[in-house]
């Protein structure tokens, strides 16, 4: 070997020795110094947790009566660790199981695979609410159904069915978009959460904490043995301000017709009843709603029962709005309580003649009588005079219209109090659309460019003064406005949740409403308005006097009939304050196609107030007033 070759061999040998040393010391580090760490990680990789569902907390009314609770259901579930490994053998199990459950084997297989893809080691639910006979058969023939186990699960139940359905809401499986929301920390795919109503609003309290069964798996992911369990914790109980008797009376008063009602304490905002019709049975969501049922519940031709008209309804309010116009005119200095105006039955504004309902001539009258007989002309003049000042619009918003009420429910819509800016902007967009899109006359009639086909005019303010035109408000918003005048100027925030309790009813946390906004309303002005509303329900000529004749509870109230155009039936409204002269409650009722306010809405309010005070409703037939 030449010296040059020997030198090369020595270099190569040295490099090999260094590399070997590095590998040796790395292995020594991993095995000796870090062995415990990696051993712990390897052990952790062998442990899996199988979720154990927690029952949700119950929901009760102000008297502790059950509104929503849980029931134990028998379900057939498939445990992945006990299923045959061979696909053909699993298919045989599904064939036999399909005969027992009257299900198609393909459907069972898809159901199991979908659930296991989301939660690989948790049991997959094949069918819920199976009978005891099915359970007995499966137990007696376990050798034919490896991996199939009956199990008790918790299902949400709504014993009141369609009473307050939109209010309480329903459950549904969490979706991928929701699971990234902070409010659902700790929730996993497959968990059921509140998707609407109170179930949604107070989900974090009602939702329990799932338990877990810890199991060991081998390197291939197959289950080896069970370890220890963590028990699930039931959610908290929620007590509502709702009175089930009043809620039921309101639902019955609507009689299935499209409409809504709201009952609230004027002093603290506690909601005693809040209903919408047509209603639905939330129990259809307990096991996962069928697509056909969901389509039916959201179908406009079926009345869209899932919509909560009490807070989502966007309606013209008719003459019930006159309380707001009166407040604005008095506080804005347009009139005093004793200012007399002449009602000749109509008022001409430009080329348009605005008339009283039925063309009635009321003659000279001041505010109290104008409210009692519901003189449109009296308020038309106020709308005409206030045009250009936004006086009525500003007071409408102060009193709670055109903004969410703040009620503790999702989808509390703001509605609309129309202004010149709103209509002028809409008209500009309408004009641009016609010029650029060139829609056909038929497309225009269907709203291709919207419906704001002219700019603001004084007639819009005249219409607003009597609750017509572009105004859009909900029964709950109107209740807040009437409550504000009744209590002397405090704009209360409606509340349904009273407190969080443990399962035995012991209080854990009081749910207090935010402090009410305070409006400066002259006491003399307030009293003049209440006097007019009292006369409307009790004195000769009052628009609802005949409806409340002989009624034992003294009330102040206002009828409303809203014209909606397009050949649609008039909407009936009534807003009542009881008992007079020191109101504690406001009751608002509306029927989308109810005709005059005294015809349907006022009798419904009478029935609700009777239940509220434990009185006999007596005669609840329609009144004769055309307002």
Secondary structure as GFF3:
##gff-version 3
##sequence-region A 1 627
A	DSSP	alpha_helix	3	28	.	.	.	ID=ss1
A	DSSP	pi_helix	29	33	.	.	.	ID=ss2
A	DSSP	alpha_helix	35	45	.	.	.	ID=ss3
A	DSSP	beta_strand	47	52	.	.	.	ID=ss4
A	DSSP	beta_strand	59	60	.	.	.	ID=ss5
A	DSSP	beta_strand	66	78	.	.	.	ID=ss6
A	DSSP	alpha_helix	87	101	.	.	.	ID=ss7
A	DSSP	alpha_helix	105	118	.	.	.	ID=ss8
A	DSSP	beta_strand	124	127	.	.	.	ID=ss9
A	DSSP	alpha_helix	132	140	.	.	.	ID=ss10
A	DSSP	three_ten_helix	142	144	.	.	.	ID=ss11
A	DSSP	beta_strand	148	157	.	.	.	ID=ss12
A	DSSP	alpha_helix	165	168	.	.	.	ID=ss13
A	DSSP	beta_strand	171	173	.	.	.	ID=ss14
A	DSSP	three_ten_helix	178	180	.	.	.	ID=ss15
A	DSSP	three_ten_helix	182	184	.	.	.	ID=ss16
A	DSSP	beta_strand	192	194	.	.	.	ID=ss17
A	DSSP	alpha_helix	197	201	.	.	.	ID=ss18
A	DSSP	alpha_helix	203	206	.	.	.	ID=ss19
A	DSSP	beta_strand	211	217	.	.	.	ID=ss20
A	DSSP	beta_strand	223	230	.	.	.	ID=ss21
A	DSSP	beta_strand	237	240	.	.	.	ID=ss22
A	DSSP	alpha_helix	244	254	.	.	.	ID=ss23
A	DSSP	beta_strand	259	265	.	.	.	ID=ss24
A	DSSP	beta_strand	271	277	.	.	.	ID=ss25
A	DSSP	three_ten_helix	282	285	.	.	.	ID=ss26
A	DSSP	alpha_helix	291	297	.	.	.	ID=ss27
A	DSSP	three_ten_helix	300	302	.	.	.	ID=ss28
A	DSSP	alpha_helix	309	312	.	.	.	ID=ss29
A	DSSP	three_ten_helix	318	321	.	.	.	ID=ss30
A	DSSP	alpha_helix	322	331	.	.	.	ID=ss31
A	DSSP	beta_strand	341	343	.	.	.	ID=ss32
A	DSSP	beta_strand	346	349	.	.	.	ID=ss33
A	DSSP	beta_strand	352	355	.	.	.	ID=ss34
A	DSSP	three_ten_helix	357	359	.	.	.	ID=ss35
A	DSSP	beta_strand	363	365	.	.	.	ID=ss36
A	DSSP	alpha_helix	367	373	.	.	.	ID=ss37
A	DSSP	alpha_helix	376	386	.	.	.	ID=ss38
A	DSSP	alpha_helix	391	398	.	.	.	ID=ss39
A	DSSP	alpha_helix	420	437	.	.	.	ID=ss40
A	DSSP	alpha_helix	441	445	.	.	.	ID=ss41
A	DSSP	alpha_helix	458	465	.	.	.	ID=ss42
A	DSSP	alpha_helix	475	486	.	.	.	ID=ss43
A	DSSP	beta_strand	490	491	.	.	.	ID=ss44
A	DSSP	beta_strand	497	501	.	.	.	ID=ss45
A	DSSP	beta_strand	507	510	.	.	.	ID=ss46
A	DSSP	beta_strand	517	518	.	.	.	ID=ss47
A	DSSP	alpha_helix	523	538	.	.	.	ID=ss48
A	DSSP	beta_strand	555	562	.	.	.	ID=ss49
A	DSSP	beta_strand	571	578	.	.	.	ID=ss50
A	DSSP	beta_strand	585	591	.	.	.	ID=ss51
A	DSSP	alpha_helix	601	612	.	.	.	ID=ss52
###
